[in-house]
Each structure stands twice: as C-alpha cells, then as structure tokens.
C-alpha cells in the first residue's frame, strides 16, 4: 500500500484498514508514503522497492496522476497487479482497477452547500481556491466540481465531465494557490490570497488539513 502521506487522517485510516484486512487474510502488507501530497519521487522509489521485494499487488494513491504512470507500467510488466485508490491515474487505464470517491461529485456537493449558505450572494462570491498542485486529477475533479455545484446550486445533479485535465475558469476566483493538501501550506496559501484580495468571502480547499490551515 502506497499512500500520499502518513499524516492525513484519511490515509492513516486507509493504512489501518489495509493492515487489519491483511492480518485477517494472512497476507504480508508492505506500506510506504510520501513526505507530502505531491511527493512523486518517494512513490517511484516505493514501487521499485516493492517489486524487488516480490510484491504481488500494489495499491497506490497517486501523488502525481501522470508522472507515476511509467513506474506503474514497469510494475505491471513485471506481473504485479496495480490498483489506484482515491486518485485516478492519467490515463485511467494505466492501472488494473480504480477504487475511489466520485471526486467531481464530492466537490459538487461542497459547491451546493456553499451556494445554500450564501444565497444570492453566491453569484458574486469572491473566491480563493486552495488546490493540491499541478498534475493531480483528484484536485482538478474536486475544484471543477465545486465551481459547478456553486453555480447550479442545491437539488441539481452533476453533469458528466468528459475532460478533467484542466481547472475550469471562473471570474469569481480571485486567487488560486497550491496547498499540497497540507495544513501549514494551506495557512501560507490563505495568507497569500488575503494579501492579494482582503475581500475574499468564500474559500474552497482540497481537503481537511488545507482547510484547517486556511481557517487559522
């Protein structure tokens, strides 16, 4: 199991669940994680080490949806089953399977909540977005989903998204910063955004740690 970090509570629980299932099945579980959400280099090393150690299957939460693909391809050519968790690879068929949240819908629901909270003011909201970083599909999906939900509002159903490789432009977004899904970086990103525009009245964040930093 290769996650993005060992600090995000989401990945901590993922690791605990994997270990419990491995123990119950009598399977040896190797684990690794990056130092931060976008730490692709650590994941490349982890895949190489696990393949060398004889791993039969690898579950990975990609830190970089595109950059990790060559390493995944090498592992699969060596006969290793590779499954992506949480974050789709680009292309999606670079892995044998994907188990993930509908990240676009997750963002969409957040946008609907924000519109319900702001009411008519949502149309003229002054938005800061604290994203992950370039090359991460989950960040693009949630970001675009949030803006769609904010526009369409409560009760709407998200439309299918044929392409999620780029952030959707929106004139209401006055500042976008990469937080790496990290609390300290989220706080710095929010400070930068408030310096650029002190009138920001709505903040979207990629995850809970970044949100905690923004709140601080």
C-alpha positions as CSV (number, residue, x, y, z in Angstrom):
1,X,0.0,0.0,0.0
2,X,1.4,3.4,-1.1
3,X,-0.4,6.5,0.2
4,X,0.3,10.2,-0.3
5,X,1.3,10.8,3.3
6,X,1.2,9.2,6.8
7,X,-0.1,12.5,8.3
8,X,-3.5,13.0,6.7
9,X,-6.1,11.2,8.9
10,X,-7.8,9.8,5.7
11,X,-4.6,7.9,4.8
12,X,-4.0,6.9,8.4
13,X,-7.4,5.1,8.4
14,X,-6.7,3.6,5.0
15,X,-3.5,2.1,6.2
16,X,-5.2,0.8,9.4
17,X,-7.9,-0.8,7.3
18,X,-5.4,-2.4,5.0
19,X,-3.4,-3.8,7.9
20,X,-6.5,-5.3,9.6
21,X,-7.6,-6.9,6.3
22,X,-4.0,-8.2,5.6
23,X,-3.8,-9.7,9.1
24,X,-7.2,-11.4,8.8
25,X,-6.2,-12.9,5.4
26,X,-2.7,-13.9,6.4
27,X,-1.2,-11.6,3.9
28,X,2.1,-9.7,4.3
29,X,1.5,-5.9,3.9
30,X,4.3,-3.5,3.0
31,X,3.5,0.2,3.3
32,X,5.0,3.4,2.1
33,X,4.1,7.1,1.9
34,X,5.4,10.4,0.6
35,X,6.5,13.2,2.7
36,X,3.8,15.5,1.3
37,X,0.8,15.1,-1.0
38,X,2.6,15.7,-4.3
39,X,5.8,13.7,-3.5
40,X,6.0,11.6,-6.6
41,X,9.7,10.7,-6.2
42,X,9.0,8.8,-2.9
43,X,6.2,6.8,-4.6
44,X,8.5,5.9,-7.5
45,X,11.1,4.5,-5.1
46,X,8.4,2.7,-3.1
47,X,7.1,0.9,-6.3
48,X,10.6,-0.1,-7.2
49,X,11.4,-1.4,-3.7
50,X,8.1,-3.4,-3.5
51,X,8.5,-5.0,-6.9
52,X,12.1,-6.0,-6.0
53,X,10.7,-7.4,-2.7
54,X,8.3,-9.7,-4.6
55,X,5.0,-7.8,-4.1
56,X,2.1,-9.5,-6.0
57,X,-0.2,-6.5,-5.8
58,X,0.2,-2.7,-5.2
59,X,-2.5,-0.3,-4.0
60,X,-1.5,3.3,-4.7
61,X,-2.9,6.7,-4.1
62,X,-1.0,8.6,-6.9
63,X,0.7,11.7,-5.8
64,X,1.1,12.8,-9.4
65,X,-1.5,11.3,-11.8
66,X,0.7,11.4,-14.8
67,X,4.3,11.2,-13.5
68,X,3.7,7.9,-11.7
69,X,2.5,6.1,-14.8
70,X,5.9,4.9,-16.2
71,X,6.6,3.3,-12.8
72,X,3.2,1.6,-12.7
73,X,3.8,0.3,-16.2
74,X,7.1,-1.3,-15.2
75,X,5.4,-2.9,-12.2
76,X,2.6,-4.3,-14.3
77,X,5.0,-5.7,-16.9
78,X,6.7,-7.5,-14.1
79,X,3.4,-9.2,-13.3
80,X,2.3,-7.0,-10.4
81,X,-1.4,-6.2,-10.1
82,X,-1.7,-2.4,-9.6
83,X,-4.9,-0.7,-8.3
84,X,-5.3,3.0,-7.8
85,X,-7.1,4.4,-4.8
86,X,-8.8,7.8,-4.3
87,X,-7.0,9.5,-7.2
88,X,-7.3,8.3,-10.9
89,X,-4.2,8.0,-12.9
90,X,-3.9,9.8,-16.3
91,X,-4.7,7.8,-18.4
92,X,-7.2,5.9,-16.2
93,X,-6.3,2.6,-17.8
94,X,-2.7,2.8,-16.6
95,X,-3.8,0.7,-13.7
96,X,-5.8,-2.6,-13.5
97,X,-8.6,-1.0,-11.4
98,X,-9.6,2.1,-9.6
99,X,-11.5,2.4,-6.3
100,X,-12.3,6.0,-5.4
101,X,-14.7,8.6,-4.3
102,X,-16.6,10.3,-7.1
103,X,-14.3,13.3,-6.6
104,X,-16.2,15.5,-9.0
105,X,-19.4,14.9,-7.1
106,X,-17.7,15.4,-3.8
107,X,-16.7,18.9,-5.0
108,X,-20.1,19.5,-6.5
109,X,-21.8,18.8,-3.2
110,X,-19.4,21.2,-1.5
111,X,-20.3,23.9,-4.0
112,X,-24.1,23.2,-3.5
113,X,-23.6,23.7,0.2
114,X,-21.7,27.0,-0.3
115,X,-24.5,28.3,-2.6
116,X,-27.1,27.3,0.0
117,X,-25.1,29.2,2.7
118,X,-24.5,32.3,0.6
119,X,-27.9,32.5,-1.2
120,X,-28.0,35.2,-3.8
121,X,-24.5,36.4,-2.9
122,X,-23.1,33.2,-4.4
123,X,-23.3,34.8,-7.9
124,X,-20.9,37.5,-6.9
125,X,-18.8,35.5,-4.4
126,X,-15.1,36.4,-4.1
127,X,-13.4,33.0,-4.1
128,X,-10.0,31.7,-3.1
129,X,-9.2,28.1,-4.0
130,X,-6.6,26.0,-2.2
131,X,-5.7,23.3,-4.6
132,X,-3.3,20.4,-4.4
133,X,-0.8,21.1,-7.2
134,X,-0.4,20.6,-10.9
135,X,-0.8,17.1,-12.4
136,X,-3.2,15.7,-9.7
137,X,-6.5,14.5,-11.1
138,X,-8.3,14.5,-7.8
139,X,-7.5,18.2,-7.3
140,X,-8.9,19.1,-10.7
141,X,-12.0,17.0,-10.2
142,X,-12.9,18.5,-6.9
143,X,-12.1,22.1,-7.9
144,X,-14.2,21.9,-11.0
145,X,-17.0,20.1,-9.2
146,X,-17.1,22.8,-6.5
147,X,-17.5,25.5,-9.1
148,X,-20.2,23.6,-10.9
149,X,-22.1,22.9,-7.7
150,X,-21.8,26.6,-6.7
151,X,-23.3,27.6,-10.0
152,X,-26.0,25.1,-10.2
153,X,-27.0,25.0,-6.6
154,X,-29.0,22.7,-4.3
155,X,-31.0,20.0,-5.9
156,X,-29.0,19.9,-9.2
157,X,-27.3,16.7,-10.5
158,X,-23.7,17.0,-11.7
159,X,-23.4,16.6,-15.4
160,X,-20.8,14.1,-16.8
161,X,-17.4,15.5,-17.2
162,X,-15.7,14.3,-20.4
163,X,-12.3,16.0,-19.7
164,X,-10.9,16.9,-16.3
165,X,-7.3,17.7,-17.1
166,X,-7.6,21.5,-16.5
167,X,-9.2,23.8,-14.0
168,X,-12.4,25.4,-15.0
169,X,-12.0,29.2,-15.4
170,X,-14.4,31.3,-13.2
171,X,-14.2,35.0,-12.8
172,X,-15.3,34.7,-9.2
173,X,-12.0,33.0,-8.4
174,X,-9.5,35.8,-7.5
175,X,-6.8,33.6,-6.0
176,X,-5.7,30.0,-6.5
177,X,-2.8,28.6,-4.5
178,X,-1.3,25.1,-4.3
179,X,-1.6,23.8,-0.8
180,X,-0.3,20.3,-1.3
181,X,-3.2,19.2,0.9
182,X,-1.0,20.3,3.9
183,X,-2.1,22.4,6.9
184,X,0.9,24.6,7.1
185,X,1.0,25.2,3.4
186,X,-2.8,25.8,3.5
187,X,-2.2,28.6,6.0
188,X,0.5,30.2,3.9
189,X,-1.6,29.9,0.8
190,X,-4.5,31.6,2.6
191,X,-2.3,34.4,3.9
192,X,-1.1,35.0,0.3
193,X,-4.7,35.1,-1.0
194,X,-5.8,37.5,1.7
195,X,-2.8,39.7,0.9
196,X,-3.9,39.7,-2.8
197,X,-7.5,40.4,-2.1
198,X,-8.8,41.0,1.5
199,X,-12.4,40.9,0.3
200,X,-12.4,37.1,-0.2
201,X,-15.6,35.7,1.3
202,X,-15.5,32.1,0.2
203,X,-12.7,29.5,0.4
204,X,-12.6,26.1,-1.3
205,X,-10.0,23.7,-0.1
206,X,-8.9,20.3,-1.5
207,X,-9.1,18.6,1.9
208,X,-9.4,19.0,5.6
209,X,-5.8,19.7,6.5
210,X,-5.6,22.5,4.0
211,X,-8.9,23.8,5.3
212,X,-7.6,23.9,8.8
213,X,-4.7,25.9,7.7
214,X,-6.9,28.4,5.8
215,X,-9.2,28.7,8.9
216,X,-6.2,29.5,11.1
